[in-house]
């Protein structure tokens, strides 16, 4: 490259006269380290910004993560080592553990080492197998002791009356605003309190079959106890169980007078809805929005 200008003599030609390619190269080469240094400083500044975020903001970000991932963030910074202990939301999914024993140990560790002075608003537990009675008791008792606002459980239960008795303190928890229970087993009978009017949202999944003794009374018991909810989510099998109640639909209304939305989940489009069930549930809330969605399997929902 050649730059042409006027120079006073041959000694100062690079200052005001002709510039050779070598001179231009040397000139630009000298600037490159400065650019790298500037970029390095900007990178360091970005790292400093992240590391100086208030603990409250970092903790809030962690609450969007599954709890196991939130715990693992402790390795990123010494200052973050104990932040997970003050999370107000616990989300535990068995899919993240290779063995049931690992799931059990993790749950016990979280409940044992969590900061007792920190508030707890929400607990979400999803377990693809039969959750152990001891672990279930620990989770429910912990939720009750912290007066959570939301509780979600998606699991299989063994045919053990103790499993359903565990839920009774939860059903009396006045702080509870949303109850999301998906229980899967061959059959169970649950007696709820006379009034659960403090719950605003409910998701009840019970895999029912007409051959299970007492299933009709079970469903009537559940529905009448949660009749004040404004949001209700059900699986198709629950509606089928309701349709098998003797003299249905010519039975007393369940009293869902405050319903604003109903969601029905089914696992195949070809499976028809039981005739008259939705009309029956919505007879006291005819303006409620109703949606029917297809899902891939009974345990596909996360948190």
Helices and strands as residue ranges (DSSP letters): G 10-12, H 13-16, H 21-51, H 55-62, H 67-72, G 73-75, G 78-80, G 83-86, E 89-93, G 94-96, H 100-113, E 122-130, H 133-145, E 150-156, H 161-165, H 168-171, E 178-184, E 201-206, H 215-225, E 231-235, H 236-243, E 261-266, H 277-281, E 289-294
